[in-house]
Amino acid sequence: MKILLDRPRCEGHGLCEEAAPALMHLDDEGELVLDREEVDGADLAAAQAAVRVCPVAALSLR
């Protein structure tokens, strides 16, 4: 699966980073950076958690 980020929608809350720190992080300016877009196995569970916790629905999986 692939993580998709709707960058204009992202407000930089950082909840996704807490849920999936191996997959994404906030940079020095508070912008979300996807370290990996393709996920499977244990990373898929973390990506699903990140999608769930985003308060503005800026993340999705396909």
C-alpha angles and dihedrals in degrees: 000000000000130000113226123199123203093206098190090053095049113101097184098246090150098219090122090054090054091050096045112018092160091058105040145010141183113249125222091278094051095255118140115243120194108219090189129014100184113072139175140154115013091355089059091060090051091048091051090051091050091052091049096050098047105112093204099040093240093147130065139165128230 
